Every structure is written in C-alpha cells, then in structure tokens.
Amino acid sequence: MHDVVRDFAHWITSTGKNIFMVKEGLMEWPISERCESRTSISFWNSKINIFPEKLEFPELKILIFTRKTLVEVAIAFVKGMKDLRVLLLQDVIFSLEVLKFVTNLRTLCLVNCELENISSLGNLKNLEILAFSDTNIYELPEELVALRGLKSLHFFYSGSEQINFPPNLLSRLTSLQQLHVTCENNVNLSELNSLSRLTALSLRVSTAQCFTEKFVFPKLQSYIIAINEDLQFIPELKLRTLNIGRFSFHLVH
C-alpha cells in the first residue's frame, strides 16, 4: 500500500521546489512551526488527538498521516489543502465528503479507516490511484463511474469480508491499468473484457465466478489469480500465476 503512495509521491516531488516536514510520534499538532509553505508533510505513528480548527496549506501536495489507534478527523483537516495531490490516511474516522475541497487529488490511500459518505468519491474527477485496506467499505457506490481517469484500483482486506461492485461499474472504468482485489468479491469477469488498457491484475475469485463463455483473458503483463484460494499480497510486476484450490467440475453428457 505504501509503495503505491511512494511511487506517485516521488513523481510529484521530482518537479519544482519542495519543502518537506517529516515527524514521528507527534503528541500534538506542531503549531509553532511554519507549515504553510510546506509541499509535503508526513506524520508517521501520530498520537495527535486534537487538531486546529482551521488549517491553511496552499502549497501542500502530499499528506501522509498514520496512527496506531483510531481518531476522528474533522472536515477542516484538509479543507485548506486545495492543491493536494497525494493523501494517505491510516487509522482515522473520516467523512469523504471533505474531498470536494481537494479536487486536484491524484492518489488516495485509506488504511484501517472508518469512512463515511463514500459516494463523495465521485467528486474526484482527477483521481488516478485509489486504494482501500481494511476499511469499513464493502459496498462500492455507483458514483465511482465518474472516475474516468482512474488507472489503479486496490482492495486489500485481511478478514473474510466481501467487497461488492455494482453491475457494470468496472467495465466503465476504461482507463484502468491495474486492478488488485485480494479479498472475496463479486467481480464479473466478463466486465474485464472492456478494460483494454489493463496490464496488471491480482484477483481472488470463486468457482462460481469463473469462467464464463463471454470472458476473454485480457492481455496482461503481470497477474495472479487465485481460485478458491486466499490472496493477501500484490505480486511483483513480472509474476504470472494462476492458483486453483478446492476446485471440482462435472461432465454432462
């Protein structure tokens, strides 16, 4: 998950003038330090529980905020970050309604978060990378179809939860180049036929999902597909694997 953020963040910071702030284990927000001119802020394993009522970061492009216990984050947290391009949040309670203030966002990664108003993701018309890991989101909204420029979509869940995609959602995300779904899901494999740009696929499927007559295996550069098997990691880019477990079939004469 963090690799997804790292790659895009490196691209952002490779251009222009950048001013960084990196802190570990902060107990409170660093009001005494000038943050307004920062282009990148990383607060790792934060212990901050109280946030300023108003934050203004007009130059900020990258924000990484992680914790080890849940904390609620108010709308004001990112409202003043209008040029934000990369956002990673871990262990926060967060309303996605606030994302209407950061419409330039390109990468959004949410780890161990309790999220509200997920339909607001449809406001992020410029989003290219979207990743969920062990959040409370199991039903995707139809509004995600508005993400026409989405190139990379990730779902990682360590439990037995199933992620459900609305019918014909994936087939309309025609810019998608990477799809990684490591948990149980209801992905209709025939929808992948419409993803002509898809080059990397990690997918766990059940016997009932595979393989329909209408399914044509996409032209992939890397893939790992697990049938009735756990899939808990993103493969390396060169890996091409098909795992089949607990599979049986009957011949009909």
BELUR-V264812 format. One record per backbone hydrogen bond with DSSP energy under -0.5 kcal/mol. NH is the residue of the N-H (numbers start at 0). CO is the residue of the C=O. If there is no record, write none. Layout:
BEGIN
NH&CO / NH&CO
END
This chain:
BEGIN
3&0 / 4&0 / 5&1 / 6&2 / 7&3 / 8&4 / 9&5 / 10&6 / 11&7 / 12&8 / 13&9 / 14&11 / 20&39 / 22&41 / 24&43 / 28&49 / 30&28 / 32&29 / 34&32 / 37&34 / 38&18 / 39&18 / 40&61 / 41&20 / 42&63 / 43&22 / 43&41 / 45&42 / 45&65 / 46&25 / 48&26 / 54&75 / 56&54 / 56&79 / 58&35 / 59&56 / 60&38 / 61&38 / 62&85 / 63&40 / 64&87 / 65&42 / 70&90 / 72&92 / 76&73 / 77&74 / 78&74 / 79&75 / 80&77 / 83&80 / 84&60 / 85&60 / 86&106 / 87&62 / 88&108 / 89&64 / 90&110 / 92&70 / 93&91 / 93&113 / 95&93 / 95&115 / 97&94 / 98&95 / 99&96 / 100&97 / 101&98 / 104&101 / 105&84 / 106&84 / 107&128 / 108&86 / 109&130 / 110&88 / 111&132 / 113&91 / 114&112 / 115&93 / 119&116 / 120&117 / 121&118 / 122&119 / 123&120 / 124&122 / 125&102 / 126&123 / 127&105 / 128&105 / 129&151 / 130&107 / 131&153 / 132&109 / 133&155 / 135&112 / 137&135 / 139&137 / 139&163 / 143&140 / 144&141 / 145&142 / 146&143 / 147&145 / 149&146 / 150&127 / 151&127 / 152&177 / 153&129 / 154&179 / 155&131 / 162&183 / 163&137 / 164&162 / 168&165 / 171&168 / 172&168 / 172&169 / 173&171 / 175&172 / 176&150 / 177&150 / 178&199 / 179&152 / 180&201 / 181&154 / 183&160 / 185&162 / 188&186 / 190&187 / 191&188 / 192&189 / 193&190 / 194&191 / 195&193 / 197&194 / 198&176 / 199&176 / 200&221 / 201&178 / 202&223 / 203&180 / 204&202 / 204&225 / 208&205 / 209&205 / 214&211 / 215&213 / 216&214 / 219&217 / 220&198 / 221&198 / 222&238 / 223&200 / 224&240 / 225&202 / 226&224 / 226&242 / 227&204 / 227&225 / 230&181 / 234&232 / 238&235 / 240&222 / 242&224 / 244&226 / 252&250
END
